């Protein structure tokens, strides 16, 4: 009888540890753990944007601290705008605040020396090339 209780106790502890590890792994996924290392985007970029008013060009200076990016974007039509965003693996998201507090979000993918994506809310396409 003691042997049977010992086997049951050991089996119960093993299942408990496996369950704990599984729950821990699920919680890490739910809390937005990065999927992979952030692509390197620090530096100078030439930005081209398709807008309802025609194409626009800009120069971007991007600084990166882990997955967080900041910097500035200089456009002839709008002056200097602050960049604030993130990089998760090859996915990049950043926001520019334009006149009147309106924000435009750039959603895209980093592929080496290029970035491509779309803007929200306009849905326009954008590309950036490292200088």
C-alpha positions in Angstrom: 0.0 0.0 0.0 2.8 2.4 0.9 4.4 1.6 -2.5 1.2 2.4 -4.3 0.8 5.7 -2.5 4.4 6.7 -3.3 3.9 6.0 -7.0 0.7 8.0 -7.0 2.4 10.9 -5.2 5.3 11.0 -7.6 3.0 10.8 -10.6 0.9 13.6 -9.2 3.9 15.8 -8.7 5.2 15.2 -12.2 1.8 16.1 -13.7 1.7 19.2 -11.6 5.1 20.4 -12.8 4.2 19.7 -16.5 0.9 21.7 -16.0 2.8 24.6 -14.3 5.3 24.8 -17.2 2.5 24.6 -19.8 0.6 27.5 -18.1 3.8 29.5 -17.8 4.5 29.1 -21.6 0.9 30.1 -22.4 1.1 33.2 -20.2 4.3 34.3 -22.0 2.6 34.1 -25.3 -0.5 36.0 -24.1 1.6 38.9 -22.8 3.0 39.7 -26.2 6.5 38.2 -25.8 8.4 39.1 -29.0 8.3 36.5 -31.7 11.9 36.9 -32.7 14.8 39.4 -32.4 14.0 42.9 -33.7 15.3 43.8 -37.1 18.0 46.6 -37.0 16.4 49.9 -38.3 18.6 52.6 -36.7 20.0 55.1 -39.2 19.0 57.3 -42.1 16.2 56.3 -44.4 14.5 57.8 -47.6 10.8 57.5 -47.2 8.3 57.5 -50.1 4.5 57.6 -49.4 1.5 57.3 -51.8 -1.2 59.7 -50.5 -4.6 60.8 -51.9 -2.8 64.1 -52.7 0.0 62.4 -54.7 3.4 61.0 -53.7 5.4 62.5 -50.8 9.1 62.0 -50.0 10.8 62.4 -46.6 14.1 61.8 -44.8 13.9 59.8 -41.6 16.5 59.5 -38.8 15.6 56.5 -36.7 17.0 55.5 -33.3 16.5 52.1 -31.9 16.6 50.8 -28.3 15.7 47.1 -28.4 12.2 46.9 -29.9 11.4 50.6 -29.4 12.1 53.1 -32.2 12.1 56.9 -32.1 13.4 59.7 -34.3 12.4 62.4 -36.7 10.9 62.6 -40.2 11.5 65.7 -42.3 9.0 66.4 -45.1 9.0 69.6 -47.2 5.2 69.8 -47.0 4.9 69.3 -43.2 8.2 70.1 -41.6 9.9 67.9 -38.9 7.7 65.3 -37.3 8.5 62.9 -34.4 8.6 59.2 -35.0 7.5 56.8 -32.2 7.1 53.0 -32.8 8.2 49.4 -32.4 9.9 46.6 -34.2 8.9 43.0 -33.5 11.0 40.6 -35.6 10.7 42.0 -39.1 7.4 43.8 -38.4 7.7 47.6 -38.0 5.1 50.0 -36.7 5.6 53.7 -36.2 3.4 56.8 -35.9 3.9 60.4 -37.1 1.8 63.1 -35.6 0.8 65.7 -38.1 -0.9 69.1 -37.9 -3.9 69.3 -35.7 -2.9 66.3 -33.6 -3.9 63.8 -36.4 -1.7 60.6 -36.3 -0.7 58.5 -39.2 0.5 54.9 -38.4 2.9 53.1 -40.7 2.6 49.3 -40.7 5.2 47.3 -42.5 8.0 44.8 -42.9 11.8 45.2 -42.7 13.7 43.3 -45.4 17.4 44.1 -45.1 18.0 47.7 -46.4 14.3 48.3 -47.3 11.0 48.7 -45.5 7.5 48.5 -47.1 4.0 48.7 -45.9 0.7 50.6 -45.7 -0.5 53.6 -43.7 -3.5 53.8 -41.4 -6.0 55.5 -41.8 -5.4 56.3 -45.5 -4.3 52.8 -46.6 -1.6 54.3 -48.8 1.6 52.3 -49.6 5.0 53.4 -48.4 8.6 52.3 -48.9 11.8 53.3 -47.2 15.4 52.6 -48.3 18.4 52.9 -46.1 20.7 55.8 -47.1 
